[in-house]
């Protein structure tokens, strides 16, 4: 993956992707690579008392795992 993602958290990555999609700076290859990553991470949902915080932490962990691979 790109070096610019190294210091990004998942929310920043998602915002970057949305900005690129809106301003037309994406090509088909980038869209086909990044959209499935966002979908997979966005599907992570934690149930329980502190679900919002736990879901965000789980998504961030999944983002780091994907980035490191």
CHARMM-style PDB file with segment names, atoms N, HN, CA, C and O in Angstrom:
ATOM      1  N   UNK     1       0.843  -1.181   0.000  1.00  0.00      PROA
ATOM      2  CA  UNK     1       0.000   0.000   0.000  1.00  0.00      PROA
ATOM      3  C   UNK     1       0.885   1.240   0.000  1.00  0.00      PROA
ATOM      4  O   UNK     1       2.096   1.164   0.205  1.00  0.00      PROA
ATOM      5  N   UNK     2       0.271   2.339  -0.227  1.00  0.00      PROA
ATOM      6  HN  UNK     2      -0.714   2.401  -0.394  1.00  0.00      PROA
ATOM      7  CA  UNK     2       1.026   3.588  -0.348  1.00  0.00      PROA
ATOM      8  C   UNK     2       1.670   3.998   0.969  1.00  0.00      PROA
ATOM      9  O   UNK     2       1.158   3.719   2.053  1.00  0.00      PROA
ATOM     10  N   UNK     3       2.783   4.654   0.841  1.00  0.00      PROA
ATOM     11  HN  UNK     3       3.199   4.880  -0.039  1.00  0.00      PROA
ATOM     12  CA  UNK     3       3.532   5.126   2.003  1.00  0.00      PROA
ATOM     13  C   UNK     3       2.762   6.202   2.778  1.00  0.00      PROA
ATOM     14  O   UNK     3       2.965   6.353   3.983  1.00  0.00      PROA
ATOM     15  N   UNK     4       1.884   6.948   2.104  1.00  0.00      PROA
ATOM     16  HN  UNK     4       1.719   6.825   1.126  1.00  0.00      PROA
ATOM     17  CA  UNK     4       1.146   8.017   2.797  1.00  0.00      PROA
ATOM     18  C   UNK     4       0.201   7.461   3.853  1.00  0.00      PROA
ATOM     19  O   UNK     4      -0.193   8.184   4.768  1.00  0.00      PROA
ATOM     20  N   UNK     5      -0.169   6.181   3.739  1.00  0.00      PROA
ATOM     21  HN  UNK     5       0.151   5.593   2.996  1.00  0.00      PROA
ATOM     22  CA  UNK     5      -1.085   5.581   4.707  1.00  0.00      PROA
ATOM     23  C   UNK     5      -0.390   5.186   6.000  1.00  0.00      PROA
ATOM     24  O   UNK     5      -1.052   4.870   6.989  1.00  0.00      PROA
ATOM     25  N   UNK     6       0.915   5.200   6.000  1.00  0.00      PROA
ATOM     26  HN  UNK     6       1.452   5.457   5.196  1.00  0.00      PROA
ATOM     27  CA  UNK     6       1.679   4.723   7.149  1.00  0.00      PROA
ATOM     28  C   UNK     6       1.303   5.428   8.451  1.00  0.00      PROA
ATOM     29  O   UNK     6       1.209   4.788   9.499  1.00  0.00      PROA
ATOM     30  N   UNK     7       1.092   6.719   8.390  1.00  0.00      PROA
ATOM     31  HN  UNK     7       1.168   7.238   7.539  1.00  0.00      PROA
ATOM     32  CA  UNK     7       0.782   7.488   9.603  1.00  0.00      PROA
ATOM     33  C   UNK     7      -0.701   7.816   9.745  1.00  0.00      PROA
ATOM     34  O   UNK     7      -1.086   8.575  10.635  1.00  0.00      PROA
ATOM     35  N   UNK     8      -1.524   7.255   8.884  1.00  0.00      PROA
ATOM     36  HN  UNK     8      -1.211   6.638   8.161  1.00  0.00      PROA
ATOM     37  CA  UNK     8      -2.966   7.523   8.944  1.00  0.00      PROA
ATOM     38  C   UNK     8      -3.667   6.504   9.836  1.00  0.00      PROA
ATOM     39  O   UNK     8      -3.315   5.325   9.857  1.00  0.00      PROA
ATOM     40  N   UNK     9      -4.663   6.986  10.570  1.00  0.00      PROA
ATOM     41  HN  UNK     9      -4.948   7.944  10.554  1.00  0.00      PROA
ATOM     42  CA  UNK     9      -5.543   6.037  11.225  1.00  0.00      PROA
ATOM     43  C   UNK     9      -6.665   5.702  10.238  1.00  0.00      PROA
ATOM     44  O   UNK     9      -6.711   6.254   9.139  1.00  0.00      PROA
ATOM     45  N   UNK    10      -7.560   4.807  10.625  1.00  0.00      PROA
ATOM     46  HN  UNK    10      -7.523   4.358  11.518  1.00  0.00      PROA
ATOM     47  CA  UNK    10      -8.585   4.356   9.682  1.00  0.00      PROA
ATOM     48  C   UNK    10      -9.527   5.487   9.267  1.00  0.00      PROA
ATOM     49  O   UNK    10      -9.900   5.582   8.098  1.00  0.00      PROA
ATOM     50  N   UNK    11      -9.912   6.337  10.205  1.00  0.00      PROA
ATOM     51  HN  UNK    11      -9.609   6.261  11.155  1.00  0.00      PROA
ATOM     52  CA  UNK    11     -10.816   7.447   9.867  1.00  0.00      PROA
ATOM     53  C   UNK    11     -10.176   8.395   8.860  1.00  0.00      PROA
ATOM     54  O   UNK    11     -10.852   8.890   7.959  1.00  0.00      PROA
ATOM     55  N   UNK    12      -8.898   8.648   9.003  1.00  0.00      PROA
ATOM     56  HN  UNK    12      -8.349   8.246   9.735  1.00  0.00      PROA
ATOM     57  CA  UNK    12      -8.189   9.506   8.050  1.00  0.00      PROA
ATOM     58  C   UNK    12      -8.102   8.834   6.680  1.00  0.00      PROA
ATOM     59  O   UNK    12      -8.256   9.493   5.651  1.00  0.00      PROA
ATOM     60  N   UNK    13      -7.856   7.529   6.669  1.00  0.00      PROA
ATOM     61  HN  UNK    13      -7.731   6.994   7.504  1.00  0.00      PROA
ATOM     62  CA  UNK    13      -7.815   6.783   5.411  1.00  0.00      PROA
ATOM     63  C   UNK    13      -9.165   6.851   4.696  1.00  0.00      PROA
ATOM     64  O   UNK    13      -9.230   7.083   3.489  1.00  0.00      PROA
ATOM     65  N   UNK    14     -10.219   6.648   5.446  1.00  0.00      PROA
ATOM     66  HN  UNK    14     -10.166   6.459   6.427  1.00  0.00      PROA
ATOM     67  CA  UNK    14     -11.563   6.683   4.865  1.00  0.00      PROA
ATOM     68  C   UNK    14     -11.875   8.081   4.312  1.00  0.00      PROA
ATOM     69  O   UNK    14     -12.448   8.204   3.229  1.00  0.00      PROA
ATOM     70  N   UNK    15     -11.511   9.108   5.034  1.00  0.00      PROA
ATOM     71  HN  UNK    15     -11.046   9.008   5.913  1.00  0.00      PROA
ATOM     72  CA  UNK    15     -11.718  10.487   4.562  1.00  0.00      PROA
ATOM     73  C   UNK    15     -10.901  10.744   3.299  1.00  0.00      PROA
ATOM     74  O   UNK    15     -11.388  11.374   2.360  1.00  0.00      PROA
ATOM     75  N   UNK    16      -9.668  10.260   3.276  1.00  0.00      PROA
ATOM     76  HN  UNK    16      -9.273   9.748   4.039  1.00  0.00      PROA
ATOM     77  CA  UNK    16      -8.818  10.427   2.092  1.00  0.00      PROA
ATOM     78  C   UNK    16      -9.464   9.747   0.893  1.00  0.00      PROA
ATOM     79  O   UNK    16      -9.508  10.321  -0.195  1.00  0.00      PROA
ATOM     80  N   UNK    17      -9.966   8.527   1.081  1.00  0.00      PROA
ATOM     81  HN  UNK    17      -9.930   8.061   1.965  1.00  0.00      PROA
ATOM     82  CA  UNK    17     -10.622   7.797  -0.012  1.00  0.00      PROA
ATOM     83  C   UNK    17     -11.857   8.543  -0.506  1.00  0.00      PROA
ATOM     84  O   UNK    17     -12.066   8.669  -1.713  1.00  0.00      PROA
ATOM     85  N   UNK    18     -12.665   9.031   0.406  1.00  0.00      PROA
ATOM     86  HN  UNK    18     -12.496   8.930   1.386  1.00  0.00      PROA
ATOM     87  CA  UNK    18     -13.865   9.767   0.018  1.00  0.00      PROA
ATOM     88  C   UNK    18     -13.514  11.044  -0.740  1.00  0.00      PROA
ATOM     89  O   UNK    18     -14.181  11.393  -1.714  1.00  0.00      PROA
ATOM     90  N   UNK    19     -12.477  11.736  -0.298  1.00  0.00      PROA
ATOM     91  HN  UNK    19     -11.935  11.453   0.493  1.00  0.00      PROA
ATOM     92  CA  UNK    19     -12.044  12.946  -1.002  1.00  0.00      PROA
ATOM     93  C   UNK    19     -11.569  12.628  -2.416  1.00  0.00      PROA
ATOM     94  O   UNK    19     -11.900  13.349  -3.357  1.00  0.00      PROA
ATOM     95  N   UNK    20     -10.802  11.562  -2.570  1.00  0.00      PROA
ATOM     96  HN  UNK    20     -10.534  10.977  -1.805  1.00  0.00      PROA
ATOM     97  CA  UNK    20     -10.303  11.175  -3.900  1.00  0.00      PROA
ATOM     98  C   UNK    20     -11.442  10.750  -4.811  1.00  0.00      PROA
ATOM     99  O   UNK    20     -11.426  11.045  -6.006  1.00  0.00      PROA
ATOM    100  N   UNK    21     -12.417  10.067  -4.263  1.00  0.00      PROA
ATOM    101  HN  UNK    21     -12.430   9.827  -3.292  1.00  0.00      PROA
ATOM    102  CA  UNK    21     -13.560   9.627  -5.070  1.00  0.00      PROA
ATOM    103  C   UNK    21     -14.391  10.828  -5.524  1.00  0.00      PROA
ATOM    104  O   UNK    21     -14.900  10.847  -6.645  1.00  0.00      PROA
ATOM    105  N   UNK    22     -14.524  11.823  -4.657  1.00  0.00      PROA
ATOM    106  HN  UNK    22     -14.110  11.807  -3.747  1.00  0.00      PROA
ATOM    107  CA  UNK    22     -15.341  12.994  -4.987  1.00  0.00      PROA
ATOM    108  C   UNK    22     -14.678  13.921  -5.991  1.00  0.00      PROA
ATOM    109  O   UNK    22     -15.359  14.514  -6.828  1.00  0.00      PROA
ATOM    110  N   UNK    23     -13.360  14.055  -5.920  1.00  0.00      PROA
ATOM    111  HN  UNK    23     -12.807  13.574  -5.240  1.00  0.00      PROA
ATOM    112  CA  UNK    23     -12.708  14.998  -6.825  1.00  0.00      PROA
ATOM    113  C   UNK    23     -12.153  14.355  -8.089  1.00  0.00      PROA
ATOM    114  O   UNK    23     -11.487  15.018  -8.884  1.00  0.00      PROA
ATOM    115  N   UNK    24     -12.426  13.071  -8.275  1.00  0.00      PROA
ATOM    116  HN  UNK    24     -12.967  12.533  -7.629  1.00  0.00      PROA
ATOM    117  CA  UNK    24     -12.047  12.398  -9.516  1.00  0.00      PROA
ATOM    118  C   UNK    24     -10.577  12.060  -9.638  1.00  0.00      PROA
ATOM    119  O   UNK    24     -10.094  11.827 -10.746  1.00  0.00      PROA
ATOM    120  N   UNK    25      -9.855  12.027  -8.537  1.00  0.00      PROA
ATOM    121  HN  UNK    25     -10.247  12.217  -7.637  1.00  0.00      PROA
ATOM    122  CA  UNK    25      -8.429  11.725  -8.595  1.00  0.00      PROA
ATOM    123  C   UNK    25      -8.131  10.225  -8.543  1.00  0.00      PROA
ATOM    124  O   UNK    25      -6.976   9.816  -8.654  1.00  0.00      PROA
ATOM    125  N   UNK    26      -9.155   9.421  -8.375  1.00  0.00      PROA
ATOM    126  HN  UNK    26     -10.094   9.753  -8.285  1.00  0.00      PROA
ATOM    127  CA  UNK    26      -8.975   7.970  -8.339  1.00  0.00      PROA
ATOM    128  C   UNK    26      -8.980   7.410  -9.734  1.00  0.00      PROA
ATOM    129  O   UNK    26      -9.691   7.908 -10.607  1.00  0.00      PROA
ATOM    130  N   UNK    27      -8.189   6.372  -9.953  1.00  0.00      PROA
ATOM    131  HN  UNK    27      -7.612   5.967  -9.244  1.00  0.00      PROA
ATOM    132  CA  UNK    27      -8.340   5.608 -11.174  1.00  0.00      PROA
ATOM    133  C   UNK    27      -9.042   4.294 -10.797  1.00  0.00      PROA
ATOM    134  O   UNK    27      -9.274   4.035  -9.616  1.00  0.00      PROA
ATOM    135  N   UNK    28      -9.369   3.497 -11.757  1.00  0.00      PROA
ATOM    136  HN  UNK    28      -9.181   3.708 -12.716  1.00  0.00      PROA
ATOM    137  CA  UNK    28     -10.134   2.269 -11.514  1.00  0.00      PROA
ATOM    138  C   UNK    28      -9.366   1.307 -10.618  1.00  0.00      PROA
ATOM    139  O   UNK    28      -9.956   0.658  -9.754  1.00  0.00      PROA
ATOM    140  N   UNK    29      -8.067   1.210 -10.815  1.00  0.00      PROA
ATOM    141  HN  UNK    29      -7.588   1.737 -11.517  1.00  0.00      PROA
ATOM    142  CA  UNK    29      -7.263   0.290 -10.016  1.00  0.00      PROA
ATOM    143  C   UNK    29      -7.287   0.653  -8.530  1.00  0.00      PROA
ATOM    144  O   UNK    29      -7.429  -0.219  -7.674  1.00  0.00      PROA
ATOM    145  N   UNK    30      -7.148   1.943  -8.233  1.00  0.00      PROA
ATOM    146  HN  UNK    30      -7.032   2.652  -8.929  1.00  0.00      PROA
ATOM    147  CA  UNK    30      -7.189   2.374  -6.838  1.00  0.00      PROA
ATOM    148  C   UNK    30      -8.557   2.109  -6.227  1.00  0.00      PROA
ATOM    149  O   UNK    30      -8.651   1.629  -5.097  1.00  0.00      PROA
ATOM    150  N   UNK    31      -9.600   2.415  -6.953  1.00  0.00      PROA
ATOM    151  HN  UNK    31      -9.523   2.805  -7.871  1.00  0.00      PROA
ATOM    152  CA  UNK    31     -10.955   2.186  -6.441  1.00  0.00      PROA
ATOM    153  C   UNK    31     -11.180   0.701  -6.157  1.00  0.00      PROA
ATOM    154  O   UNK    31     -11.764   0.340  -5.136  1.00  0.00      PROA
ATOM    155  N   UNK    32     -10.715  -0.150  -7.060  1.00  0.00      PROA
ATOM    156  HN  UNK    32     -10.240   0.143  -7.890  1.00  0.00      PROA
ATOM    157  CA  UNK    32     -10.912  -1.591  -6.870  1.00  0.00      PROA
ATOM    158  C   UNK    32     -10.087  -2.134  -5.704  1.00  0.00      PROA
ATOM    159  O   UNK    32     -10.422  -3.181  -5.150  1.00  0.00      PROA
ATOM    160  N   UNK    33      -9.041  -1.455  -5.334  1.00  0.00      PROA
ATOM    161  HN  UNK    33      -8.769  -0.605  -5.784  1.00  0.00      PROA
ATOM    162  CA  UNK    33      -8.218  -1.868  -4.204  1.00  0.00      PROA
ATOM    163  C   UNK    33      -8.754  -1.343  -2.878  1.00  0.00      PROA
ATOM    164  O   UNK    33      -8.866  -2.098  -1.912  1.00  0.00      PROA
ATOM    165  N   UNK    34      -9.085  -0.058  -2.826  1.00  0.00      PROA
ATOM    166  HN  UNK    34      -8.993   0.555  -3.611  1.00  0.00      PROA
ATOM    167  CA  UNK    34      -9.420   0.577  -1.549  1.00  0.00      PROA
ATOM    168  C   UNK    34     -10.868   0.399  -1.110  1.00  0.00      PROA
ATOM    169  O   UNK    34     -11.134   0.312   0.088  1.00  0.00      PROA
ATOM    170  N   UNK    35     -11.793   0.345  -2.032  1.00  0.00      PROA
ATOM    171  HN  UNK    35     -11.577   0.416  -3.006  1.00  0.00      PROA
ATOM    172  CA  UNK    35     -13.207   0.208  -1.653  1.00  0.00      PROA
ATOM    173  C   UNK    35     -13.474  -1.102  -0.913  1.00  0.00      PROA
ATOM    174  O   UNK    35     -14.161  -1.072   0.108  1.00  0.00      PROA
ATOM    175  N   UNK    36     -12.973  -2.239  -1.367  1.00  0.00      PROA
ATOM    176  HN  UNK    36     -12.415  -2.263  -2.196  1.00  0.00      PROA
ATOM    177  CA  UNK    36     -13.193  -3.470  -0.596  1.00  0.00      PROA
ATOM    178  C   UNK    36     -12.563  -3.441   0.803  1.00  0.00      PROA
ATOM    179  O   UNK    36     -13.086  -4.042   1.742  1.00  0.00      PROA
ATOM    180  N   UNK    37     -11.439  -2.736   0.928  1.00  0.00      PROA
ATOM    181  HN  UNK    37     -11.015  -2.247   0.165  1.00  0.00      PROA
ATOM    182  CA  UNK    37     -10.816  -2.602   2.249  1.00  0.00      PROA
ATOM    183  C   UNK    37     -11.744  -1.829   3.180  1.00  0.00      PROA
ATOM    184  O   UNK    37     -11.968  -2.235   4.320  1.00  0.00      PROA
ATOM    185  N   UNK    38     -12.285  -0.710   2.689  1.00  0.00      PROA
ATOM    186  HN  UNK    38     -12.104  -0.380   1.763  1.00  0.00      PROA
ATOM    187  CA  UNK    38     -13.204   0.083   3.515  1.00  0.00      PROA
ATOM    188  C   UNK    38     -14.454  -0.717   3.863  1.00  0.00      PROA
ATOM    189  O   UNK    38     -14.912  -0.678   5.004  1.00  0.00      PROA
ATOM    190  N   UNK    39     -15.005  -1.436   2.904  1.00  0.00      PROA
ATOM    191  HN  UNK    39     -14.633  -1.468   1.976  1.00  0.00      PROA
ATOM    192  CA  UNK    39     -16.209  -2.240   3.165  1.00  0.00      PROA
ATOM    193  C   UNK    39     -15.945  -3.296   4.226  1.00  0.00      PROA
ATOM    194  O   UNK    39     -16.752  -3.477   5.138  1.00  0.00      PROA
ATOM    195  N   UNK    40     -14.817  -3.996   4.113  1.00  0.00      PROA
ATOM    196  HN  UNK    40     -14.162  -3.849   3.372  1.00  0.00      PROA
ATOM    197  CA  UNK    40     -14.494  -5.055   5.074  1.00  0.00      PROA
ATOM    198  C   UNK    40     -14.341  -4.486   6.479  1.00  0.00      PROA
ATOM    199  O   UNK    40     -14.835  -5.069   7.445  1.00  0.00      PROA
ATOM    200  N   UNK    41     -13.666  -3.361   6.596  1.00  0.00      PROA
ATOM    201  HN  UNK    41     -13.265  -2.887   5.812  1.00  0.00      PROA
ATOM    202  CA  UNK    41     -13.461  -2.768   7.915  1.00  0.00      PROA
ATOM    203  C   UNK    41     -14.764  -2.184   8.451  1.00  0.00      PROA
ATOM    204  O   UNK    41     -15.041  -2.301   9.644  1.00  0.00      PROA
ATOM    205  N   UNK    42     -15.565  -1.561   7.597  1.00  0.00      PROA
ATOM    206  HN  UNK    42     -15.339  -1.466   6.628  1.00  0.00      PROA
ATOM    207  CA  UNK    42     -16.833  -0.984   8.045  1.00  0.00      PROA
ATOM    208  C   UNK    42     -17.833  -2.048   8.500  1.00  0.00      PROA
ATOM    209  O   UNK    42     -18.754  -1.739   9.257  1.00  0.00      PROA
ATOM    210  N   UNK    43     -17.671  -3.276   8.059  1.00  0.00      PROA
ATOM    211  HN  UNK    43     -16.923  -3.527   7.444  1.00  0.00      PROA
ATOM    212  CA  UNK    43     -18.567  -4.354   8.487  1.00  0.00      PROA
ATOM    213  C   UNK    43     -18.298  -4.796   9.913  1.00  0.00      PROA
ATOM    214  O   UNK    43     -19.125  -5.492  10.503  1.00  0.00      PROA
ATOM    215  N   UNK    44     -17.169  -4.413  10.480  1.00  0.00      PROA
ATOM    216  HN  UNK    44     -16.498  -3.848  10.001  1.00  0.00      PROA
ATOM    217  CA  UNK    44     -16.834  -4.781  11.853  1.00  0.00      PROA
ATOM    218  C   UNK    44     -17.717  -3.984  12.799  1.00  0.00      PROA
ATOM    219  O   UNK    44     -17.694  -2.753  12.812  1.00  0.00      PROA
ATOM    220  N   UNK    45     -18.478  -4.698  13.576  1.00  0.00      PROA
ATOM    221  HN  UNK    45     -18.496  -5.698  13.566  1.00  0.00      PROA
ATOM    222  CA  UNK    45     -19.359  -4.061  14.561  1.00  0.00      PROA
ATOM    223  C   UNK    45     -19.296  -4.870  15.859  1.00  0.00      PROA
ATOM    224  O   UNK    45     -19.393  -6.097  15.837  1.00  0.00      PROA
ATOM    225  N   UNK    46     -19.136  -4.186  16.971  1.00  0.00      PROA
ATOM    226  HN  UNK    46     -19.057  -3.189  16.988  1.00  0.00      PROA
ATOM    227  CA  UNK    46     -19.055  -4.806  18.277  1.00  0.00      PROA
ATOM    228  C   UNK    46     -20.350  -4.528  19.025  1.00  0.00      PROA
ATOM    229  O   UNK    46     -20.849  -3.402  19.032  1.00  0.00      PROA
ATOM    230  N   UNK    47     -20.877  -5.550  19.643  1.00  0.00      PROA
ATOM    231  HN  UNK    47     -20.472  -6.464  19.637  1.00  0.00      PROA
ATOM    232  CA  UNK    47     -22.095  -5.386  20.438  1.00  0.00      PROA
ATOM    233  C   UNK    47     -21.714  -5.271  21.904  1.00  0.00      PROA
ATOM    234  O   UNK    47     -20.701  -5.818  22.339  1.00  0.00      PROA
ATOM    235  N   UNK    48     -22.524  -4.564  22.649  1.00  0.00      PROA
ATOM    236  HN  UNK    48     -23.347  -4.120  22.296  1.00  0.00      PROA
ATOM    237  CA  UNK    48     -22.259  -4.463  24.070  1.00  0.00      PROA
ATOM    238  C   UNK    48     -22.486  -3.065  24.599  1.00  0.00      PROA
ATOM    239  O   UNK    48     -23.019  -2.195  23.910  1.00  0.00      PROA
ATOM    240  N   UNK    49     -22.076  -2.872  25.822  1.00  0.00      PROA
ATOM    241  HN  UNK    49     -21.644  -3.579  26.381  1.00  0.00      PROA
ATOM    242  CA  UNK    49     -22.320  -1.625  26.533  1.00  0.00      PROA
ATOM    243  C   UNK    49     -21.578  -0.438  25.902  1.00  0.00      PROA
ATOM    244  O   UNK    49     -22.173   0.617  25.682  1.00  0.00      PROA
ATOM    245  N   UNK    50     -20.316  -0.604  25.620  1.00  0.00      PROA
ATOM    246  HN  UNK    50     -19.833  -1.462  25.798  1.00  0.00      PROA
ATOM    247  CA  UNK    50     -19.516   0.474  25.040  1.00  0.00      PROA
ATOM    248  C   UNK    50     -19.220   0.162  23.580  1.00  0.00      PROA
ATOM    249  O   UNK    50     -18.067   0.188  23.150  1.00  0.00      PROA
ATOM    250  N   UNK    51     -20.267  -0.131  22.826  1.00  0.00      PROA
ATOM    251  HN  UNK    51     -21.204  -0.152  23.175  1.00  0.00      PROA
ATOM    252  CA  UNK    51     -20.098  -0.634  21.467  1.00  0.00      PROA
ATOM    253  C   UNK    51     -19.473   0.369  20.510  1.00  0.00      PROA
ATOM    254  O   UNK    51     -18.714  -0.028  19.625  1.00  0.00      PROA
ATOM    255  N   UNK    52     -19.765   1.641  20.656  1.00  0.00      PROA
ATOM    256  HN  UNK    52     -20.381   1.963  21.375  1.00  0.00      PROA
ATOM    257  CA  UNK    52     -19.219   2.633  19.720  1.00  0.00      PROA
ATOM    258  C   UNK    52     -17.699   2.714  19.835  1.00  0.00      PROA
ATOM    259  O   UNK    52     -16.997   2.686  18.825  1.00  0.00      PROA
ATOM    260  N   UNK    53     -17.200   2.812  21.042  1.00  0.00      PROA
ATOM    261  HN  UNK    53     -17.771   2.835  21.863  1.00  0.00      PROA
ATOM    262  CA  UNK    53     -15.761   2.888  21.266  1.00  0.00      PROA
ATOM    263  C   UNK    53     -15.084   1.571  20.891  1.00  0.00      PROA
ATOM    264  O   UNK    53     -14.023   1.571  20.267  1.00  0.00      PROA
ATOM    265  N   UNK    54     -15.693   0.457  21.269  1.00  0.00      PROA
ATOM    266  HN  UNK    54     -16.555   0.456  21.776  1.00  0.00      PROA
ATOM    267  CA  UNK    54     -15.121  -0.853  20.964  1.00  0.00      PROA
ATOM    268  C   UNK    54     -15.101  -1.109  19.462  1.00  0.00      PROA
ATOM    269  O   UNK    54     -14.146  -1.691  18.947  1.00  0.00      PROA
ATOM    270  N   UNK    55     -16.139  -0.683  18.759  1.00  0.00      PROA
ATOM    271  HN  UNK    55     -16.915  -0.210  19.177  1.00  0.00      PROA
ATOM    272  CA  UNK    55     -16.185  -0.845  17.305  1.00  0.00      PROA
ATOM    273  C   UNK    55     -15.083  -0.024  16.652  1.00  0.00      PROA
ATOM    274  O   UNK    55     -14.403  -0.509  15.747  1.00  0.00      PROA
ATOM    275  N   UNK    56     -14.901   1.203  17.098  1.00  0.00      PROA
ATOM    276  HN  UNK    56     -15.454   1.597  17.832  1.00  0.00      PROA
ATOM    277  CA  UNK    56     -13.856   2.057  16.533  1.00  0.00      PROA
ATOM    278  C   UNK    56     -12.480   1.447  16.777  1.00  0.00      PROA
ATOM    279  O   UNK    56     -11.635   1.461  15.882  1.00  0.00      PROA
ATOM    280  N   UNK    57     -12.243   0.918  17.962  1.00  0.00      PROA
ATOM    281  HN  UNK    57     -12.929   0.907  18.689  1.00  0.00      PROA
ATOM    282  CA  UNK    57     -10.961   0.296  18.274  1.00  0.00      PROA
ATOM    283  C   UNK    57     -10.742  -0.961  17.435  1.00  0.00      PROA
ATOM    284  O   UNK    57      -9.633  -1.206  16.962  1.00  0.00      PROA
ATOM    285  N   UNK    58     -11.790  -1.754  17.251  1.00  0.00      PROA
ATOM    286  HN  UNK    58     -12.691  -1.555  17.635  1.00  0.00      PROA
ATOM    287  CA  UNK    58     -11.682  -2.970  16.437  1.00  0.00      PROA
ATOM    288  C   UNK    58     -11.397  -2.627  14.976  1.00  0.00      PROA
ATOM    289  O   UNK    58     -10.607  -3.303  14.316  1.00  0.00      PROA
ATOM    290  N   UNK    59     -12.035  -1.588  14.483  1.00  0.00      PROA
ATOM    291  HN  UNK    59     -12.676  -1.039  15.019  1.00  0.00      PROA
ATOM    292  CA  UNK    59     -11.783  -1.159  13.105  1.00  0.00      PROA
ATOM    293  C   UNK    59     -10.349  -0.655  12.944  1.00  0.00      PROA
ATOM    294  O   UNK    59      -9.695  -0.945  11.943  1.00  0.00      PROA
ATOM    295  N   UNK    60      -9.871   0.085  13.912  1.00  0.00      PROA
ATOM    296  HN  UNK    60     -10.402   0.320  14.726  1.00  0.00      PROA
ATOM    297  CA  UNK    60      -8.501   0.591  13.856  1.00  0.00      PROA
ATOM    298  C   UNK    60      -7.504  -0.572  13.892  1.00  0.00      PROA
ATOM    299  O   UNK    60      -6.502  -0.546  13.178  1.00  0.00      PROA
ATOM    300  N   UNK    61      -7.765  -1.568  14.701  1.00  0.00      PROA
ATOM    301  HN  UNK    61      -8.579  -1.589  15.281  1.00  0.00      PROA
ATOM    302  CA  UNK    61      -6.901  -2.743  14.759  1.00  0.00      PROA
ATOM    303  C   UNK    61      -6.905  -3.482  13.424  1.00  0.00      PROA
ATOM    304  O   UNK    61      -5.853  -3.919  12.958  1.00  0.00      PROA
ATOM    305  N   UNK    62      -8.066  -3.625  12.809  1.00  0.00      PROA
ATOM    306  HN  UNK    62      -8.921  -3.270  13.188  1.00  0.00      PROA
ATOM    307  CA  UNK    62      -8.164  -4.284  11.502  1.00  0.00      PROA
ATOM    308  C   UNK    62      -7.413  -3.469  10.444  1.00  0.00      PROA
ATOM    309  O   UNK    62      -6.754  -4.046   9.579  1.00  0.00      PROA
ATOM    310  N   UNK    63      -7.504  -2.152  10.501  1.00  0.00      PROA
ATOM    311  HN  UNK    63      -8.040  -1.684  11.204  1.00  0.00      PROA
ATOM    312  CA  UNK    63      -6.789  -1.284   9.566  1.00  0.00      PROA
ATOM    313  C   UNK    63      -5.281  -1.492   9.715  1.00  0.00      PROA
ATOM    314  O   UNK    63      -4.575  -1.621   8.715  1.00  0.00      PROA
ATOM    315  N   UNK    64      -4.785  -1.525  10.948  1.00  0.00      PROA
ATOM    316  HN  UNK    64      -5.359  -1.420  11.761  1.00  0.00      PROA
ATOM    317  CA  UNK    64      -3.356  -1.737  11.164  1.00  0.00      PROA
ATOM    318  C   UNK    64      -2.915  -3.108  10.659  1.00  0.00      PROA
ATOM    319  O   UNK    64      -1.835  -3.242  10.084  1.00  0.00      PROA
ATOM    320  N   UNK    65      -3.754  -4.128  10.874  1.00  0.00      PROA
ATOM    321  HN  UNK    65      -4.632  -4.019  11.341  1.00  0.00      PROA
ATOM    322  CA  UNK    65      -3.426  -5.471  10.391  1.00  0.00      PROA
ATOM    323  C   UNK    65      -3.342  -5.498   8.863  1.00  0.00      PROA
ATOM    324  O   UNK    65      -2.417  -6.088   8.304  1.00  0.00      PROA
ATOM    325  N   UNK    66      -4.288  -4.872   8.198  1.00  0.00      PROA
ATOM    326  HN  UNK    66      -5.039  -4.393   8.652  1.00  0.00      PROA
ATOM    327  CA  UNK    66      -4.284  -4.832   6.732  1.00  0.00      PROA
ATOM    328  C   UNK    66      -3.073  -4.047   6.236  1.00  0.00      PROA
ATOM    329  O   UNK    66      -2.408  -4.460   5.286  1.00  0.00      PROA
ATOM    330  N   UNK    67      -2.794  -2.935   6.867  1.00  0.00      PROA
ATOM    331  HN  UNK    67      -3.334  -2.599   7.638  1.00  0.00      PROA
ATOM    332  CA  UNK    67      -1.686  -2.107   6.426  1.00  0.00      PROA
ATOM    333  C   UNK    67      -0.356  -2.832   6.579  1.00  0.00      PROA
ATOM    334  O   UNK    67       0.510  -2.715   5.713  1.00  0.00      PROA
ATOM    335  N   UNK    68      -0.180  -3.575   7.659  1.00  0.00      PROA
ATOM    336  HN  UNK    68      -0.884  -3.671   8.363  1.00  0.00      PROA
ATOM    337  CA  UNK    68       1.079  -4.269   7.911  1.00  0.00      PROA
ATOM    338  C   UNK    68       1.288  -5.440   6.956  1.00  0.00      PROA
ATOM    339  O   UNK    68       2.425  -5.845   6.712  1.00  0.00      PROA
ATOM    340  N   UNK    69       0.205  -5.985   6.416  1.00  0.00      PROA
ATOM    341  HN  UNK    69      -0.718  -5.657   6.615  1.00  0.00      PROA
ATOM    342  CA  UNK    69       0.339  -7.080   5.464  1.00  0.00      PROA
ATOM    343  C   UNK    69       0.632  -6.508   4.139  1.00  0.00      PROA
ATOM    344  OT1 UNK    69       0.787  -7.248   3.168  1.00  0.00      PROA
TER     345      UNK     69
END
